[in-house]
Structures are given as structure tokens and as C-alpha cells.
Amino acid sequence: MKPTNDHFLSHRNYEKLLLRFLIFPMAMGIQFLLLPRLPEKYFYDSQHILSVFLKQQQDTGEWIFTANFFHWIDFFHFTELAQWSFFLAFVFNIVLFCMSLHYQFTSAFDYIFFYCTAGLLNIYVFRMSKDIIQFLIFLIAAAIIKSKLPFLWKTLLTCLLFTWEGFVFRSYYFLISGLFLVTVFLQRAKSRTKKRRLIILLAAVCLLGLISLQFFSYRTYLSVVTVRDSLTLARQGSESAQTLILNPIPTRGSLGLFLLDYVINFVRLMLPLELLPKGPAYYLFILFQFYLSFRLLLPFRNRKQELFRNSQQKLLLGVVIAYYVVSAIFEPDFGSFVRHEAALSPVLFALFYDSISFIPAVKPEKHQSKYIRSSGRFISVDS
């Protein structure tokens, strides 16, 4: 007897479910086999948060906000890092598994990228860390963008979310909020000529603003153009100094050199070839970053086509562009960059593997086409 189409589909669904379920044994392996063998530098932030959480040490800013966050969710009165690590890994791997059920993985590379990202999340994010809060914020942003709200409401709520984060958690998210609005505004421009003019106008306004800042508040201007020098100076001599992203050209307060350094550092972040001489321990990260950069460039490969098929994808792209543009200014080292990048995964997964609504799940209508466009090619919703 020939297998029916329904039987084939159920078998395929079972395979997809099983492949996604593999994140749980991987997470257990990381928790019980890998994390206990990692050097102390991987737990410095967690130890500091725990000491502030237990009121053994005082701090301000994002550290105290993070400690307060863990007080809010401390339902079981944990006092050790291992307790928090097991609890957060248990909860958020279930969240990650549920997220994966809403995505279409069309190749082995998609699964490999998903598992690699899940591994990074379990190593760096799903524990007592600042990045677990960032993961939640990006998860909320993805949920807002993929909701049934009107486009304007999605844009405003996402912008307000990052603005709120700038007030209470990480101040540089004010920049991400503003850049998100700019990228969304640019994508809404109908003609390519109009987009170019708007980009030139915005670049000119930003440049004029920085030049004017020299005359109105030179101290503020210096803090802007030397921000990377300030960040890396505090880390020199520490464990993270091995992957510091130092300015290739000392700025010395020069706006032109600051802009040149920015372009170079952006390329260094997206294509981290300089880590190759540091040994095999960095090779997986280099491959991961190259693949991610390639995926982000895919929509731009054909200028004659629209970047994405709908406004939802354009909003997700706006978040991603704003994040990477700001990261090139503030990321002090490659270790911090990969941690923060892993926290961006809810938005990246929604951008790359979107097939159905994130919250809530919506089945295709009876007369709706069963084919959708993903990564530049058409795939079946049923596949």
C-alpha cells in the first residue's frame, strides 16, 4: 500500500519535532559537562551580579537593575549561581523550543545555525547575567512586531521598548531606538532615488551635529569620539584583553579619524578574520559570524527586488540594522559582542525563519497560497 500524503506529512512533522527537541540534551551537556570546566573569566559578571543580589557588594546602573530583576523572579530563594543556572536554562530552553516550532528551517545550515545559537545562549545568556534581560527585551520586540497590531503601533511600541531600556538598563539603547525609527522611515520610502536622498540628508545632519557639538560642548564631543578608547582602556590587562577591539587609528579627538575607525571596526565585527591567529578555540566563532553576516547580506543581493515581502520583515530588519550599527561603536571586545549577539536571537530567528505568526500561531486560510517566500526562494508551508 502506498503511503498517503497525510502519513508523509505527519512523518515529516515528527522529524522536525525531534530535531528541535535535540536542544534539550545539548543544554544538559552544556550545564553538566561544559560549564564546570570553563575558566573563571566566563563567570565574572555572574559572580558580580550575585554579590549585588545578596547585598554583599554595592553598585549602580545596569548592575543594580539586573540584581533587582533577579529579586523580582526569585520565587525559590536561590543563593548560588548553579541554582540560577539550572532554573534559567530549564525555563528558557522550553521557551526556545516553543519558538522553534514556529519557524521553517529549509536546509541543514539552518539547523546548524539554530543549534550553534542555542549553544551560545546556554553558555552565555541562560544564567545569572545581564544578557538574559536583553534576550527577554528582544523576545518582546519580536512578539510586538509579529503581532496583529497595525504597523504604526508596532513601530511606536518597539521604539518605546528600547527607549525604556535606555532609561533603566543600557543607556546606549536610546541610539538603537532612534536608529530603528530612521531605518523604518527609510524603508517606507517608495522610490530608490528618494531613499538615497534621505540617507544623504540624514548623514549630513548627523555630521553637522557632531561638528556643532565641538563648539557647544567640547567635553561631550570628546566623550563621543573617544568612547571606544574609554571602554577598552578599562579592560586592558584583564582576561577579555585577548579579544579587545582597539581602534586601529588613534582618534585624538579627530572626527574624521573617528568615522574611519568606525567603518573599519564595523567590518572587523562582521568579519572577524583577526581572530584566526589566536588558535582553534576561535574558529567556530569565526565561522558562526561569517555565516550570520552572509545571511544578513542575502536580502541586498538583488537591488531590483524589494528587500522583504511585508512590513513585518522590514521592522525586524530595522531592529537588526540599528543593533549592529550601534554595536560597532560600543562593543569593547569580541567576547562581549558574541554574548550580546546571542541575546538578539529572537529577532534574528524571526527574520530568517519566519513562516507563521509568532504570537499567536495562525494556520493558513483555506484559500491562501500554501507557498511562502523564505531567504529568496519559495518553499511550501507544509514541507
PAMINU-478428 format. One record per residue: residue number from 1; residue in one letter; chain; y negated, z, x of N, C-alpha, C in turn. Coordinates in steps of 0.1 Angstrom, whole numbers, m for minus. Example, Ala and Ser with C-alpha at 12.3 -4.5 7.8 and 13.67 -1.06 7.14 Angstrom:
2
  pos  code  unit    n.v    n.w    n.u   ca.v   ca.w   ca.u    c.v    c.w    c.u
    1     a     A     57     78    132     45     78    123     33     78    132
    2     s     A     22     71    128     11     71    137      0     79    129
# end
This chain:
383
  pos  code  unit    n.v    n.w    n.u   ca.v   ca.w   ca.u    c.v    c.w    c.u
    1     m     A     12      0      8      0      0      0    m12      0      9
    2     k     A    m22     m9      6    m34    m10     14    m43      2     11
    3     p     A    m50      8     21    m58     19     19    m71     15     10
    4     t     A    m74     23      1    m86     19     m7    m99     22      0
    5     n     A   m110     16     m5   m123     18      1   m127     32      1
    6     d     A   m124     39    m10   m128     53    m12   m120     62     m1
    7     h     A   m107     58      1   m100     66     11   m106     64     25
    8     f     A   m110     51     28   m116     48     41   m129     56     43
    9     l     A   m137     56     32   m150     63     33   m147     78     35
   10     s     A   m138     84     28   m135     98     29   m130    102     43
   11     h     A   m122     93     49   m117     95     62   m129     94     72
   12     r     A   m138     84     70   m150     83     79   m158     96     78
   13     n     A   m160    101     66   m168    113     64   m162    125     70
   14     y     A   m149    126     70   m141    137     76   m144    136     92
   15     e     A   m143    124     97   m145    122    112   m159    127    115
   16     k     A   m169    123    107   m183    126    110   m185    141    110
   17     l     A   m179    147    100   m180    162     98   m174    169    110
   18     l     A   m162    164    115   m155    170    126   m163    169    139
   19     l     A   m169    157    141   m177    155    153   m190    164    153
   20     r     A   m196    166    142   m207    175    141   m203    190    143
   21     f     A   m191    193    138   m186    207    139   m183    211    153
   22     l     A   m182    201    163   m180    204    177   m191    213    183
   23     i     A   m203    213    177   m214    221    183   m210    236    183
   24     f     A   m201    241    174   m197    255    174   m189    259    186
   25     p     A   m178    252    189   m171    256    202   m179    254    214
   26     m     A   m188    244    214   m197    242    226   m206    254    227
   27     a     A   m212    259    216   m221    270    216   m214    283    221
   28     m     A   m201    284    216   m193    296    221   m191    295    236
   29     g     A   m188    283    241   m186    282    255   m198    285    263
   30     i     A   m210    281    258   m222    284    265   m225    299    265
   31     q     A   m223    306    253   m225    320    252   m216    329    260
   32     f     A   m204    325    261   m194    334    268   m191    330    282
   33     l     A   m192    317    285   m188    312    298   m200    309    307
   34     l     A   m210    302    302   m221    297    310   m233    307    312
   35     l     A   m238    313    301   m249    322    302   m247    334    311
   36     p     A   m235    340    311   m233    352    320   m233    348    335
   37     r     A   m232    335    338   m232    331    352   m245    325    356
   38     l     A   m255    324    348   m268    318    351   m276    329    359
   39     p     A   m284    324    369   m292    333    377   m303    340    368
   40     e     A   m309    351    373   m318    359    366   m331    352    362
   41     k     A   m334    341    369   m347    334    366   m346    328    351
   42     y     A   m334    325    346   m333    320    333   m336    330    322
   43     f     A   m336    343    326   m338    353    316   m351    361    318
   44     y     A   m360    356    327   m372    364    329   m380    365    317
   45     d     A   m383    354    309   m391    355    297   m384    364    287
   46     s     A   m371    363    285   m364    371    276   m365    386    279
   47     q     A   m364    389    292   m365    403    296   m379    409    293
   48     h     A   m389    400    296   m403    405    294   m405    407    279
   49     i     A   m400    398    270   m402    399    256   m395    412    251
   50     l     A   m383    415    256   m375    427    252   m383    439    256
   51     s     A   m389    439    268   m396    451    272   m408    454    263
   52     v     A   m415    443    259   m426    444    250   m421    448    236
   53     f     A   m410    443    232   m404    446    219   m400    460    218
   54     l     A   m395    466    229   m391    480    229   m402    489    233
   55     k     A   m414    483    234   m427    491    238   m426    498    251
   56     q     A   m418    492    261   m417    497    274   m428    491    283
   57     q     A   m435    480    278   m445    473    285   m455    468    275
   58     q     A   m468    467    279   m478    462    271   m482    448    275
   59     d     A   m486    440    265   m490    426    268   m499    422    257
   60     t     A   m504    409    258   m513    404    247   m509    389    244
   61     g     A   m516    383    235   m515    369    232   m501    366    227
   62     e     A   m495    355    232   m483    350    226   m471    359    229
   63     w     A   m472    367    239   m461    377    242   m460    387    231
   64     i     A   m472    393    227   m472    403    216   m468    397    203
   65     f     A   m473    384    200   m469    377    188   m454    375    188
   66     t     A   m448    371    199   m433    369    199   m426    382    197
   67     a     A   m430    393    203   m424    406    201   m425    410    187
   68     n     A   m437    408    181   m438    412    166   m429    403    157
   69     f     A   m427    391    161   m418    382    153   m404    388    153
   70     f     A   m400    392    165   m386    398    165   m385    412    158
   71     h     A   m397    419    158   m397    431    149   m395    427    135
   72     w     A   m401    416    130   m400    412    116   m386    408    112
   73     i     A   m378    403    122   m365    399    118   m354    408    124
   74     d     A   m358    420    128   m349    429    134   m342    437    123
   75     f     A   m333    431    116   m326    437    104   m315    446    109
   76     f     A   m310    444    122   m298    452    126   m302    461    138
   77     h     A   m315    463    141   m319    472    151   m313    470    165
   78     f     A   m314    457    169   m309    453    182   m318    459    193
   79     t     A   m311    462    204   m318    468    216   m315    460    229
   80     e     A   m306    451    228   m301    444    240   m302    429    239
   81     l     A   m304    422    250   m306    407    249   m293    400    244
   82     a     A   m281    405    248   m269    399    244   m267    400    228
   83     q     A   m272    411    222   m271    412    208   m280    401    201
   84     w     A   m292    400    206   m301    389    201   m296    375    203
   85     s     A   m290    373    215   m285    360    218   m273    356    209
   86     f     A   m264    365    206   m253    362    197   m258    359    183
   87     f     A   m267    368    178   m272    367    165   m279    354    163
   88     l     A   m289    351    172   m297    339    170   m289    326    172
   89     a     A   m279    326    181   m270    315    183   m262    312    171
   90     f     A   m257    323    164   m249    322    152   m257    316    141
   91     v     A   m269    321    139   m277    316    127   m282    302    130
   92     f     A   m287    299    142   m294    286    144   m284    275    147
   93     n     A   m272    278    151   m262    267    152   m258    263    138
   94     i     A   m257    272    129   m254    268    115   m266    259    110
   95     v     A   m278    263    113   m290    255    109   m289    241    115
   96     l     A   m285    241    128   m284    228    135   m273    219    129
   97     f     A   m262    226    125   m251    218    119   m255    213    105
   98     c     A   m262    221     97   m267    216     84   m277    204     86
   99     m     A   m285    205     96   m295    194     99   m287    181    102
  100     s     A   m277    183    110   m269    171    115   m263    163    104
  101     l     A   m260    170     93   m253    164     81   m262    154     74
  102     h     A   m275    155     77   m285    146     70   m289    134     79
  103     y     A   m282    132     91   m286    122    100   m275    111    102
  104     q     A   m279     99    104   m270     88    107   m269     86    122
  105     f     A   m258     89    128   m255     86    142   m247     73    142
  106     t     A   m253     63    149   m247     49    148   m240     45    161
  107     s     A   m240     53    171   m233     50    184   m229     62    191
  108     a     A   m221     60    201   m217     72    209   m228     78    216
  109     f     A   m238     70    220   m250     75    227   m258     85    218
  110     d     A   m258     82    205   m264     92    195   m258    105    195
  111     y     A   m244    105    195   m237    118    195   m239    125    209
  112     i     A   m239    118    220   m241    124    233   m254    130    234
  113     f     A   m265    123    229   m278    129    229   m279    141    220
  114     f     A   m273    141    209   m273    152    200   m266    165    207
  115     y     A   m254    162    213   m247    173    219   m255    179    231
  116     c     A   m261    170    239   m270    174    250   m281    183    246
  117     t     A   m288    178    235   m299    186    229   m294    200    224
  118     a     A   m283    199    217   m277    212    212   m274    221    224
  119     g     A   m269    216    235   m266    224    246   m279    230    252
  120     l     A   m289    223    253   m302    228    258   m307    239    249
  121     l     A   m306    236    236   m311    246    226   m303    260    228
  122     n     A   m290    259    230   m282    271    232   m285    278    245
  123     i     A   m289    271    255   m292    277    268   m306    283    268
  124     y     A   m316    275    263   m330    279    265   m336    285    252
  125     v     A   m332    281    240   m340    284    228   m334    294    219
  126     f     A   m321    293    217   m314    302    207   m311    315    213
  127     r     A   m322    322    217   m320    336    222   m334    342    221
  128     m     A   m336    354    226   m349    361    225   m359    354    234
  129     s     A   m366    344    228   m376    336    236   m387    332    227
  130     k     A   m398    327    233   m409    321    226   m405    308    219
  131     d     A   m396    301    225   m393    288    221   m385    288    207
  132     i     A   m379    299    204   m372    300    190   m383    299    179
  133     i     A   m395    305    182   m406    304    172   m411    290    172
  134     q     A   m412    283    183   m416    269    184   m406    260    176
  135     f     A   m394    263    178   m383    255    171   m385    256    156
  136     l     A   m388    268    151   m390    271    137   m402    263    132
  137     i     A   m413    263    140   m425    257    136   m423    242    134
  138     f     A   m416    236    144   m413    222    143   m403    219    132
  139     l     A   m394    228    129   m385    226    118   m393    226    105
  140     i     A   m403    235    103   m411    235     91   m419    222     90
  141     a     A   m424    218    102   m432    205    102   m424    193     97
  142     a     A   m411    193    102   m402    182     98   m399    183     83
  143     a     A   m397    195     78   m394    197     64   m406    193     55
  144     i     A   m418    196     60   m430    191     52   m431    176     52
  145     i     A   m429    170     63   m431    155     64   m420    148     56
  146     k     A   m408    154     56   m397    147     49   m396    152     34
  147     s     A   m406    160     29   m406    164     15   m411    153      6
  148     k     A   m412    156     m7   m416    146    m17   m431    147    m19
  149     l     A   m438    155    m11   m453    156    m13   m460    143    m10
  150     p     A   m472    141    m16   m480    129    m12   m484    129      2
  151     f     A   m486    117      7   m489    115     22   m501    124     26
  152     l     A   m511    125     19   m523    133     23   m519    148     24
  153     w     A   m511    153     15   m507    167     15   m498    169     27
  154     k     A   m489    160     30   m481    162     42   m489    162     55
  155     t     A   m499    153     56   m508    153     67   m516    166     69
  156     l     A   m522    171     58   m530    183     58   m522    195     61
  157     l     A   m510    196     55   m502    208     57   m496    209     72
  158     t     A   m492    197     77   m488    197     91   m499    200    100
  159     c     A   m511    195     98   m523    198    106   m526    213    105
  160     l     A   m526    219     93   m529    233     92   m518    242     99
  161     l     A   m505    237     98   m495    245    105   m497    246    120
  162     f     A   m501    235    127   m504    235    141   m517    242    144
  163     t     A   m527    242    135   m539    249    137   m536    264    136
  164     w     A   m528    268    126   m525    282    125   m517    287    138
  165     e     A   m509    278    143   m502    282    156   m512    284    167
  166     g     A   m522    275    167   m532    276    178   m539    290    177
  167     f     A   m541    295    165   m548    308    163   m539    320    168
  168     v     A   m527    319    164   m518    331    165   m508    331    176
  169     f     A   m505    319    182   m494    318    191   m498    311    204
  170     r     A   m499    297    204   m502    290    215   m515    282    213
  171     s     A   m526    286    220   m539    281    217   m540    265    219
  172     y     A   m532    260    228   m534    245    230   m528    237    219
  173     y     A   m522    243    209   m518    236    197   m530    232    188
  174     f     A   m542    237    191   m554    231    184   m555    217    188
  175     l     A   m552    214    201   m553    200    206   m542    191    199
  176     i     A   m530    196    198   m520    189    191   m523    186    177
  177     s     A   m529    196    170   m533    194    156   m544    183    155
  178     g     A   m554    183    164   m564    172    164   m558    159    167
  179     l     A   m550    158    177   m544    145    181   m534    140    171
  180     f     A   m528    149    164   m519    144    153   m527    137    142
  181     l     A   m539    143    139   m547    136    129   m552    122    134
  182     v     A   m556    122    147   m560    109    153   m549     99    152
  183     t     A   m537    102    156   m526     92    157   m523     87    142
  184     v     A   m523     97    133   m520     93    119   m531     83    114
  185     f     A   m544     87    117   m555     78    113   m554     64    119
  186     l     A   m550     64    132   m549     51    139   m538     42    133
  187     q     A   m526     49    129   m515     41    123   m518     36    109
  188     r     A   m528     42    103   m532     38     89   m541     25     90
  189     a     A   m546     22    101   m555     10    103   m546     m2    100
  190     k     A   m552    m11     92   m544    m23     88   m542    m33     99
  191     s     A   m553    m37    105   m552    m48    115   m551    m43    129
  192     r     A   m545    m50    138   m543    m47    152   m557    m46    159
  193     t     A   m566    m55    155   m579    m55    161   m586    m43    158
  194     k     A   m585    m38    146   m592    m26    141   m586    m14    149
  195     k     A   m573    m14    151   m567     m3    159   m572     m2    173
  196     r     A   m573    m14    179   m578    m14    193   m593     m9    194
  197     r     A   m601    m13    184   m615     m9    184   m616      6    182
  198     l     A   m607     12    173   m607     26    171   m603     34    183
  199     i     A   m593     29    190   m588     35    202   m599     35    213
  200     i     A   m605     24    214   m616     23    224   m628     33    221
  201     l     A   m631     33    208   m642     42    203   m638     57    205
  202     l     A   m626     61    202   m622     75    204   m621     78    219
  203     a     A   m616     69    227   m616     72    242   m630     74    247
  204     a     A   m639     65    242   m653     66    247   m659     79    242
  205     v     A   m656     84    230   m662     97    225   m657    108    233
  206     c     A   m643    108    236   m637    119    244   m643    119    258
  207     l     A   m645    107    264   m650    107    278   m665    111    278
  208     l     A   m673    107    268   m686    111    267   m687    127    265
  209     g     A   m678    132    257   m678    146    255   m675    154    268
  210     l     A   m666    149    276   m663    156    289   m675    155    298
  211     i     A   m681    143    299   m693    142    307   m704    151    303
  212     s     A   m706    152    290   m717    160    285   m714    175    288
  213     l     A   m701    179    288   m697    193    290   m702    197    304
  214     q     A   m703    188    313   m707    192    327   m721    198    326
  215     f     A   m730    193    317   m744    197    317   m746    209    308
  216     f     A   m738    210    297   m739    221    288   m732    234    292
  217     s     A   m720    233    298   m712    244    302   m703    240    313
  218     y     A   m708    241    326   m701    236    337   m688    244    339
  219     r     A   m689    257    336   m677    266    338   m666    261    329
  220     t     A   m669    258    316   m659    253    307   m654    240    311
  221     y     A   m662    231    316   m658    218    321   m648    220    333
  222     l     A   m651    229    342   m642    231    353   m629    236    349
  223     s     A   m629    245    339   m616    251    334   m608    240    327
  224     v     A   m614    229    322   m606    218    316   m600    209    327
  225     v     A   m608    205    337   m603    195    347   m595    202    357
  226     t     A   m595    215    358   m586    222    368   m575    230    361
  227     v     A   m572    227    349   m563    235    341   m549    235    348
  228     r     A   m544    224    353   m531    223    359   m531    231    372
  229     d     A   m542    230    380   m542    238    392   m541    253    389
  230     s     A   m548    257    379   m547    271    375   m533    276    371
  231     l     A   m527    267    363   m513    270    358   m503    271    370
  232     t     A   m504    261    379   m494    260    389   m496    270    400
  233     l     A   m509    274    402   m512    284    413   m506    297    410
  234     a     A   m505    301    397   m499    314    394   m484    314    396
  235     r     A   m478    302    396   m463    301    397   m458    298    411
  236     q     A   m467    295    421   m463    292    434   m457    304    441
  237     g     A   m445    302    447   m437    313    453   m427    319    444
  238     s     A   m427    315    431   m418    320    421   m405    311    421
  239     e     A   m396    315    412   m383    306    411   m386    293    405
  240     s     A   m396    292    396   m400    279    390   m407    270    399
  241     a     A   m411    275    411   m419    266    420   m411    254    425
  242     q     A   m398    255    424   m389    243    429   m392    231    421
  243     t     A   m396    232    408   m399    220    400   m413    220    395
  244     l     A   m423    226    402   m437    226    398   m442    212    397
  245     i     A   m451    209    388   m457    196    386   m471    198    392
  246     l     A   m473    196    405   m486    198    411   m493    185    410
  247     n     A   m506    186    409   m515    174    409   m513    166    422
  248     p     A   m510    153    421   m508    145    433   m521    144    441
  249     i     A   m533    144    434   m546    143    440   m554    155    436
  250     p     A   m559    163    445   m567    174    442   m580    170    434
  251     t     A   m582    176    422   m593    171    414   m607    175    419
  252     r     A   m608    187    425   m621    192    430   m632    190    420
  253     g     A   m629    192    407   m640    191    397   m643    177    393
  254     s     A   m636    167    398   m640    153    395   m633    148    382
  255     l     A   m640    143    373   m635    138    360   m626    126    362
  256     g     A   m630    117    371   m622    105    374   m608    109    380
  257     l     A   m608    118    389   m595    122    395   m587    130    385
  258     f     A   m593    137    376   m586    144    366   m578    134    357
  259     l     A   m585    124    353   m579    113    344   m568    106    352
  260     l     A   m570    103    364   m560     96    372   m548    105    374
  261     d     A   m550    118    377   m539    127    378   m531    128    364
  262     y     A   m539    128    354   m532    129    340   m523    118    338
  263     v     A   m527    105    341   m518     94    339   m506     95    348
  264     i     A   m508     99    360   m496    100    369   m487    111    365
  265     n     A   m492    122    360   m484    133    356   m476    130    343
  266     f     A   m482    122    334   m476    118    322   m463    109    326
  267     v     A   m465    100    335   m453     92    339   m443    100    346
  268     r     A   m447    110    354   m437    119    361   m429    127    351
  269     l     A   m436    132    340   m428    139    330   m418    131    323
  270     m     A   m422    118    319   m413    110    311   m402    103    320
  271     l     A   m405    101    333   m395     95    342   m394    104    354
  272     p     A   m387    115    354   m387    125    365   m378    121    377
  273     l     A   m382    110    383   m374    105    394   m375    114    406
  274     e     A   m386    122    407   m389    130    419   m378    142    420
  275     l     A   m371    144    409   m361    155    409   m347    150    416
  276     l     A   m346    137    418   m334    132    424   m330    138    437
  277     p     A   m340    140    447   m336    146    460   m332    161    459
  278     k     A   m335    167    447   m332    181    446   m318    185    443
  279     g     A   m309    174    441   m295    177    440   m289    174    427
  280     p     A   m276    174    426   m268    170    414   m271    179    402
  281     a     A   m276    191    404   m279    200    393   m290    195    384
  282     y     A   m298    185    389   m309    180    381   m305    166    375
  283     y     A   m294    161    379   m291    147    374   m289    146    359
  284     l     A   m283    155    353   m281    155    338   m295    155    331
  285     f     A   m304    164    336   m317    164    330   m324    151    332
  286     i     A   m323    145    344   m330    132    346   m324    121    336
  287     l     A   m311    120    335   m305    111    325   m309    113    311
  288     f     A   m310    126    307   m314    130    294   m328    125    291
  289     q     A   m337    128    301   m351    124    299   m353    109    299
  290     f     A   m346    102    307   m347     87    307   m342     82    294
  291     y     A   m331     87    288   m327     82    275   m337     85    264
  292     l     A   m342     97    265   m352    101    254   m364     92    255
  293     s     A   m369     90    267   m381     81    269   m378     67    264
  294     f     A   m366     62    267   m362     49    262   m362     48    247
  295     r     A   m357     59    240   m357     59    226   m371     60    220
  296     l     A   m380     67    227   m393     68    222   m401     55    223
  297     l     A   m397     46    233   m403     34    235   m398     22    226
  298     l     A   m386     24    220   m380     14    212   m389      8    201
  299     p     A   m396     17    194   m404     11    183   m415      1    188
  300     f     A   m419      2    200   m430     m6    206   m426    m19    212
  301     r     A   m412    m21    212   m407    m33    219   m411    m46    213
  302     n     A   m414    m46    200   m418    m59    193   m431    m57    186
  303     r     A   m442    m62    192   m455    m59    187   m458    m67    174
  304     k     A   m449    m76    170   m452    m84    158   m446    m76    146
  305     q     A   m439    m65    148   m433    m58    137   m441    m45    135
  306     e     A   m440    m39    123   m446    m26    121   m438    m16    129
  307     l     A   m444     m5    133   m437      5    141   m426     11    134
  308     f     A   m428     15    121   m418     22    113   m419     17     99
  309     r     A   m408     19     92   m408     13     79   m416     21     68
  310     n     A   m419     33     70   m426     41     60   m435     51     66
  311     s     A   m443     57     57   m453     67     62   m447     80     67
  312     q     A   m435     83     63   m428     95     68   m426     93     83
  313     q     A   m421     82     87   m418     79    101   m431     79    109
  314     k     A   m441     75    103   m454     74    110   m460     88    113
  315     l     A   m457     97    103   m462    111    105   m453    118    116
  316     l     A   m440    116    116   m432    121    126   m436    116    140
  317     l     A   m439    103    141   m443     97    153   m456    103    158
  318     g     A   m465    106    148   m478    113    151   m476    126    158
  319     v     A   m466    134    153   m463    147    159   m458    146    173
  320     v     A   m449    136    175   m443    134    188   m453    129    198
  321     i     A   m461    119    195   m472    114    204   m481    126    208
  322     a     A   m486    133    198   m495    144    201   m489    154    210
  323     y     A   m476    157    208   m470    167    216   m469    163    231
  324     y     A   m465    150    233   m463    145    247   m477    143    254
  325     v     A   m487    139    247   m500    137    253   m505    150    258
  326     v     A   m504    161    250   m509    174    254   m500    180    265
  327     s     A   m487    178    264   m478    183    274   m481    179    288
  328     a     A   m486    166    289   m490    161    303   m501    169    309
  329     i     A   m509    176    301   m520    184    306   m515    198    310
  330     f     A   m506    204    301   m504    219    302   m490    223    308
  331     e     A   m480    213    308   m467    218    313   m468    220    328
  332     p     A   m465    233    333   m466    236    347   m454    232    356
  333     d     A   m442    230    350   m431    227    357   m420    220    348
  334     f     A   m411    214    354   m401    206    346   m392    215    338
  335     g     A   m389    228    343   m381    237    336   m388    241    322
  336     s     A   m401    244    323   m408    247    310   m408    235    301
  337     f     A   m410    223    307   m411    211    299   m398    209    291
  338     v     A   m386    210    297   m374    208    290   m371    218    280
  339     r     A   m375    231    282   m374    241    271   m382    238    259
  340     h     A   m395    234    262   m404    231    251   m399    218    244
  341     e     A   m394    209    251   m390    196    246   m377    198    237
  342     a     A   m369    207    241   m357    210    232   m361    216    219
  343     a     A   m372    224    219   m377    230    207   m383    220    197
  344     l     A   m387    208    203   m392    197    195   m381    189    187
  345     s     A   m368    193    190   m357    185    184   m356    183    169
  346     p     A   m361    192    161   m361    189    146   m369    177    143
  347     v     A   m380    175    150   m389    163    147   m382    151    154
  348     l     A   m377    152    166   m370    141    173   m358    136    165
  349     f     A   m350    145    160   m338    141    152   m342    134    140
  350     a     A   m352    139    133   m357    132    121   m363    119    123
  351     l     A   m369    117    135   m375    104    139   m364     94    142
  352     f     A   m354     98    150   m344     89    155   m333     86    144
  353     y     A   m329     96    137   m317     95    129   m319     97    114
  354     d     A   m331     95    110   m334     97     95   m326     88     87
  355     s     A   m319     93     77   m312     84     67   m315     89     53
  356     i     A   m315    102     50   m318    106     37   m328    118     38
  357     s     A   m333    123     27   m344    133     27   m338    146     34
  358     f     A   m347    152     41   m344    164     49   m342    176     39
  359     i     A   m352    179     31   m352    189     21   m358    184      9
  360     p     A   m352    182     m2   m337    184     m4   m330    170     m1
  361     a     A   m317    171     m1   m309    159      1   m310    150    m12
  362     v     A   m312    137    m10   m313    128    m22   m303    117    m20
  363     k     A   m295    115    m30   m285    105    m30   m292     91    m33
  364     p     A   m287     80    m27   m293     67    m31   m291     64    m46
  365     e     A   m302     58    m52   m301     55    m66   m291     43    m68
  366     k     A   m287     42    m80   m276     32    m83   m279     18    m79
  367     h     A   m292     14    m81   m296      0    m79   m303     m1    m65
  368     q     A   m304     10    m58   m311     10    m45   m302      2    m34
  369     s     A   m309     m4    m25   m301    m11    m14   m294     m1     m6
  370     k     A   m281     m4     m3   m273      6      5   m275      4     20
  371     y     A   m284     m5     24   m287     m7     38   m301     m1     41
  372     i     A   m301      6     53   m314     11     58   m316      6     72
  373     r     A   m328      7     76   m332      2     90   m332     14     99
  374     s     A   m325     14    110   m325     25    119   m325     20    133
  375     s     A   m335     24    141   m336     20    155   m336      5    157
  376     g     A   m342     m2    148   m344    m16    150   m333    m24    144
  377     r     A   m323    m18    138   m312    m26    132   m308    m20    119
  378     f     A   m301    m29    110   m297    m24     97   m284    m18     98
  379     i     A   m282     m6     91   m269      0     90   m266      4     76
  380     s     A   m254      6     73   m250      9     59   m251     24     57
  381     v     A   m257     28     46   m258     42     42   m244     48     41
  382     d     A   m234     40     37   m220     45     35   m212     46     48
  383     s     A   m218     40     59   m210     40     71   m209     53     78
# end
